[in-house]
Amino acid sequence: MTLVNIHEAETQLSHLLEAVAAGESVTIVRAGNPVARLVRYDEEKREQRLGFLSGRGTVPEHFDELEADQIEGLFGVGDAASA
């Protein structure tokens, strides 16, 4: 862990970021008291949730046919054939 004062952090930010990218942590201090810490950012991977509702509901066998007439009407199915 590296300690730097605020002035050093301002003037050497690029150098400090290279050190942080390499895995080192940098603590910025003001009057000897820590005020911030620079650490490498590791993106958190989100857990895949596929199937999280598995077994909690059912889909009717005729699902694809439910309200088919109304849906066809909304999308104009058959209108182009009659024109």
C-alpha positions as a Markdown table, in Angstrom:
| # | Residue | x | y | z |
|---|---|---|---|---|
| 1 | Met | 0.0 | 0.0 | 0.0 |
| 2 | Thr | 1.3 | 3.4 | -1.0 |
| 3 | Leu | 0.6 | 6.6 | 0.9 |
| 4 | Val | 0.6 | 9.9 | -1.0 |
| 5 | Asn | -0.4 | 13.4 | -0.1 |
| 6 | Ile | -3.1 | 15.2 | -2.1 |
| 7 | His | -0.5 | 17.3 | -4.0 |
| 8 | Glu | 1.4 | 14.2 | -5.1 |
| 9 | Ala | -1.9 | 12.5 | -6.1 |
| 10 | Glu | -2.8 | 15.5 | -8.3 |
| 11 | Thr | 0.6 | 15.7 | -10.0 |
| 12 | Gln | 1.2 | 12.0 | -10.4 |
| 13 | Leu | -2.3 | 10.7 | -11.1 |
| 14 | Ser | -1.3 | 8.8 | -14.3 |
| 15 | His | 1.5 | 7.0 | -12.5 |
| 16 | Leu | -0.7 | 6.2 | -9.6 |
| 17 | Leu | -3.4 | 4.8 | -11.9 |
| 18 | Glu | -0.8 | 2.5 | -13.5 |
| 19 | Ala | 0.2 | 1.2 | -10.1 |
| 20 | Val | -3.5 | 0.6 | -9.2 |
| 21 | Ala | -4.1 | -1.2 | -12.5 |
| 22 | Ala | -1.2 | -3.5 | -11.6 |
| 23 | Gly | -3.0 | -4.4 | -8.3 |
| 24 | Glu | -1.4 | -2.0 | -5.8 |
| 25 | Ser | -3.7 | 0.1 | -3.6 |
| 26 | Val | -2.9 | 3.8 | -3.1 |
| 27 | Thr | -4.1 | 5.8 | 0.0 |
| 28 | Ile | -4.4 | 9.6 | -0.4 |
| 29 | Val | -3.7 | 11.5 | 2.9 |
| 30 | Arg | -4.3 | 15.0 | 4.0 |
| 31 | Ala | -2.2 | 16.2 | 6.9 |
| 32 | Gly | -1.3 | 12.6 | 7.6 |
| 33 | Asn | -5.0 | 11.4 | 7.8 |
| 34 | Pro | -6.3 | 9.0 | 5.1 |
| 35 | Val | -9.1 | 10.6 | 3.0 |
| 36 | Ala | -9.4 | 8.2 | 0.0 |
| 37 | Arg | -8.1 | 5.0 | -1.4 |
| 38 | Leu | -7.5 | 4.1 | -5.0 |
| 39 | Val | -8.1 | 0.4 | -5.8 |
| 40 | Arg | -8.4 | -1.5 | -9.1 |
| 41 | Tyr | -11.9 | -1.7 | -10.4 |
| 42 | Asp | -13.1 | -5.2 | -11.0 |
| 43 | Glu | -16.4 | -5.4 | -12.7 |
| 44 | Glu | -18.9 | -7.5 | -10.8 |
| 45 | Lys | -20.4 | -10.3 | -12.8 |
| 46 | Arg | -24.1 | -10.7 | -12.3 |
| 47 | Glu | -25.5 | -14.1 | -11.6 |
| 48 | Gln | -27.6 | -15.5 | -14.5 |
| 49 | Arg | -31.2 | -15.9 | -13.4 |
| 50 | Leu | -32.5 | -18.0 | -16.2 |
| 51 | Gly | -35.2 | -20.3 | -15.0 |
| 52 | Phe | -35.7 | -18.6 | -11.6 |
| 53 | Leu | -39.5 | -19.0 | -11.9 |
| 54 | Ser | -39.3 | -22.6 | -13.1 |
| 55 | Gly | -42.1 | -24.7 | -11.6 |
| 56 | Arg | -44.1 | -21.7 | -10.4 |
| 57 | Gly | -46.6 | -21.5 | -13.1 |
| 58 | Thr | -48.0 | -23.2 | -16.2 |
| 59 | Val | -48.6 | -22.3 | -19.8 |
| 60 | Pro | -51.8 | -23.6 | -21.4 |
| 61 | Glu | -51.4 | -26.1 | -24.2 |
| 62 | His | -53.2 | -23.8 | -26.6 |
| 63 | Phe | -51.2 | -20.7 | -25.7 |
| 64 | Asp | -50.2 | -19.9 | -29.3 |
| 65 | Glu | -53.8 | -19.9 | -30.3 |
| 66 | Leu | -55.2 | -17.6 | -27.5 |
| 67 | Glu | -56.8 | -14.5 | -28.9 |
| 68 | Ala | -55.4 | -15.4 | -32.4 |
| 69 | Asp | -58.2 | -13.7 | -34.2 |
| 70 | Gln | -57.8 | -10.4 | -32.3 |
| 71 | Ile | -54.0 | -10.4 | -32.8 |
| 72 | Glu | -54.4 | -11.1 | -36.5 |
| 73 | Gly | -56.8 | -8.2 | -36.7 |
| 74 | Leu | -54.4 | -5.9 | -34.9 |
| 75 | Phe | -51.6 | -6.7 | -37.4 |
| 76 | Gly | -53.8 | -6.7 | -40.5 |
| 77 | Val | -53.2 | -10.4 | -41.3 |
| 78 | Gly | -55.2 | -11.2 | -44.4 |
| 79 | Asp | -55.7 | -7.6 | -45.5 |
| 80 | Ala | -52.8 | -7.6 | -48.0 |
| 81 | Ala | -54.2 | -10.8 | -49.6 |
| 82 | Ser | -57.6 | -9.3 | -50.2 |
| 83 | Ala | -56.2 | -6.1 | -51.9 |
